[in-house]
């Protein structure tokens, strides 16, 4: 029953297939606003879970526009190429992040995050 509004980024955990495309399973995460973090309201929908994300170090790349799955896959490949073989990061998933409301036409911000091991 508590209204929290939209937070940014909207973070989608993507699970890449062998060919770099994304598997059909994804996990969408929204940040709980600061004033609710100490005591978040209990979700009324059992498919919604509250999880605490531990601190992490990430490798990131940023791009604009209305991001589609193909954009995230493309920028993930570019980030992988830029990192080369020296960087150690999780390869079983990565984060696709969007920071803007759908009605914002210009100056949009999207990011791909790889989690450092």
The 8 nearest C-alpha neighbors of each residue, nearest first, counted from 0:
[[1, 2, 40, 43, 42, 41, 3, 44],
 [2, 0, 3, 40, 41, 4, 39, 42],
 [3, 1, 4, 0, 5, 40, 35, 32],
 [2, 4, 1, 5, 32, 31, 6, 35],
 [5, 3, 2, 6, 32, 1, 31, 7],
 [4, 6, 3, 7, 29, 30, 100, 9],
 [7, 5, 30, 8, 29, 4, 32, 9],
 [8, 6, 98, 9, 30, 5, 29, 97],
 [7, 9, 98, 97, 96, 10, 6, 29],
 [8, 10, 7, 97, 29, 96, 28, 98],
 [9, 11, 96, 28, 95, 8, 27, 94],
 [12, 10, 27, 95, 26, 94, 13, 28],
 [11, 13, 94, 26, 25, 93, 95, 27],
 [14, 12, 25, 93, 92, 94, 11, 15],
 [13, 15, 92, 22, 21, 91, 16, 12],
 [16, 14, 21, 19, 20, 22, 13, 92],
 [15, 17, 19, 20, 18, 21, 22, 14],
 [16, 18, 19, 15, 20, 21, 22, 14],
 [19, 17, 16, 20, 15, 21, 22, 72],
 [20, 18, 16, 15, 17, 21, 72, 76],
 [21, 19, 16, 15, 18, 72, 22, 17],
 [22, 20, 15, 16, 14, 13, 23, 19],
 [23, 21, 24, 14, 16, 15, 20, 13],
 [22, 24, 25, 21, 14, 13, 15, 16],
 [25, 23, 22, 26, 14, 13, 21, 12],
 [26, 24, 13, 12, 23, 11, 27, 14],
 [25, 27, 12, 11, 28, 24, 13, 10],
 [26, 28, 11, 10, 12, 25, 29, 9],
 [29, 27, 10, 9, 11, 26, 30, 12],
 [28, 30, 9, 31, 6, 10, 27, 8],
 [31, 29, 6, 32, 28, 7, 8, 9],
 [30, 32, 36, 29, 35, 33, 6, 39],
 [33, 31, 35, 34, 30, 36, 6, 3],
 [34, 32, 36, 35, 31, 37, 30, 39],
 [33, 35, 32, 36, 37, 31, 38, 39],
 [36, 34, 39, 33, 38, 32, 37, 31],
 [37, 35, 33, 39, 38, 34, 31, 32],
 [38, 36, 35, 39, 34, 33, 31, 40],
 [37, 39, 36, 35, 40, 34, 41, 33],
 [40, 38, 35, 36, 37, 41, 31, 49],
 [41, 39, 42, 38, 1, 35, 0, 36],
 [40, 42, 39, 43, 49, 48, 38, 44],
 [43, 41, 44, 47, 40, 45, 48, 49],
 [42, 44, 45, 41, 47, 0, 46, 40],
 [45, 43, 42, 46, 47, 48, 41, 49],
 [44, 46, 47, 43, 42, 48, 41, 49],
 [45, 47, 44, 48, 42, 43, 49, 26],
 [48, 46, 45, 44, 42, 49, 43, 41],
 [49, 47, 50, 46, 45, 42, 44, 41],
 [48, 50, 51, 47, 42, 39, 41, 31],
 [51, 49, 48, 52, 28, 53, 47, 30],
 [50, 52, 53, 49, 54, 36, 30, 31],
 [53, 51, 50, 54, 55, 49, 30, 28],
 [52, 54, 51, 55, 50, 56, 114, 57],
 [55, 53, 52, 56, 51, 57, 114, 115],
 [56, 54, 57, 53, 114, 115, 52, 116],
 [55, 57, 115, 114, 58, 54, 116, 113],
 [58, 56, 114, 115, 113, 112, 59, 55],
 [57, 59, 113, 112, 114, 115, 56, 60],
 [60, 58, 112, 111, 57, 113, 110, 61],
 [59, 61, 111, 110, 78, 112, 62, 58],
 [60, 62, 110, 109, 111, 59, 108, 63],
 [63, 61, 109, 108, 110, 60, 64, 74],
 [64, 62, 108, 107, 109, 106, 65, 61],
 [63, 65, 107, 66, 62, 108, 105, 106],
 [64, 66, 67, 63, 107, 104, 101, 109],
 [67, 65, 70, 64, 68, 71, 109, 63],
 [66, 68, 70, 69, 65, 71, 72, 64],
 [67, 69, 71, 70, 72, 66, 21, 73],
 [68, 70, 72, 67, 71, 73, 66, 20],
 [71, 69, 73, 67, 68, 72, 66, 74],
 [70, 72, 74, 68, 73, 69, 75, 95],
 [71, 73, 69, 75, 70, 74, 68, 76],
 [74, 72, 70, 76, 71, 75, 69, 77],
 [75, 73, 77, 71, 76, 72, 78, 70],
 [74, 76, 78, 72, 77, 73, 71, 79],
 [77, 75, 79, 73, 74, 78, 80, 72],
 [78, 76, 74, 80, 75, 79, 81, 73],
 [79, 77, 81, 75, 80, 76, 74, 82],
 [80, 78, 76, 82, 77, 81, 75, 83],
 [79, 81, 77, 83, 78, 82, 76, 84],
 [82, 80, 78, 79, 83, 77, 76, 84],
 [83, 81, 79, 80, 86, 78, 84, 85],
 [84, 82, 80, 81, 85, 79, 86, 78],
 [83, 85, 86, 82, 87, 80, 79, 81],
 [84, 86, 83, 87, 82, 88, 81, 79],
 [87, 85, 84, 82, 88, 83, 115, 116],
 [88, 86, 116, 115, 85, 89, 84, 114],
 [89, 87, 115, 116, 114, 113, 90, 86],
 [88, 90, 114, 91, 116, 115, 92, 113],
 [89, 91, 92, 88, 93, 113, 15, 114],
 [90, 92, 89, 14, 15, 93, 13, 16],
 [93, 91, 14, 13, 90, 15, 89, 12],
 [92, 94, 113, 13, 12, 112, 14, 95],
 [93, 95, 12, 112, 11, 111, 13, 96],
 [96, 94, 111, 11, 10, 110, 12, 71],
 [97, 95, 10, 110, 109, 9, 8, 94],
 [98, 96, 109, 9, 8, 99, 108, 110],
 [97, 99, 8, 7, 108, 109, 9, 96],
 [100, 98, 97, 107, 101, 103, 108, 7],
 [99, 101, 102, 103, 98, 97, 5, 107],
 [102, 100, 103, 99, 104, 65, 107, 98],
 [103, 101, 100, 104, 99, 105, 65, 107],
 [104, 102, 101, 100, 105, 99, 107, 106],
 [103, 105, 102, 106, 107, 101, 64, 65],
 [106, 104, 107, 103, 64, 63, 65, 108],
 [105, 107, 108, 63, 104, 64, 103, 99],
 [106, 108, 63, 64, 105, 99, 109, 103],
 [109, 107, 63, 98, 62, 97, 106, 99],
 [110, 108, 97, 62, 96, 61, 63, 98],
 [109, 111, 61, 96, 60, 95, 62, 112],
 [110, 112, 95, 60, 59, 94, 75, 96],
 [113, 111, 59, 94, 58, 93, 57, 114],
 [112, 114, 58, 93, 57, 88, 115, 59],
 [115, 113, 57, 88, 89, 56, 112, 116],
 [114, 116, 88, 57, 56, 87, 113, 89],
 [115, 88, 87, 89, 114, 56, 86, 55]]
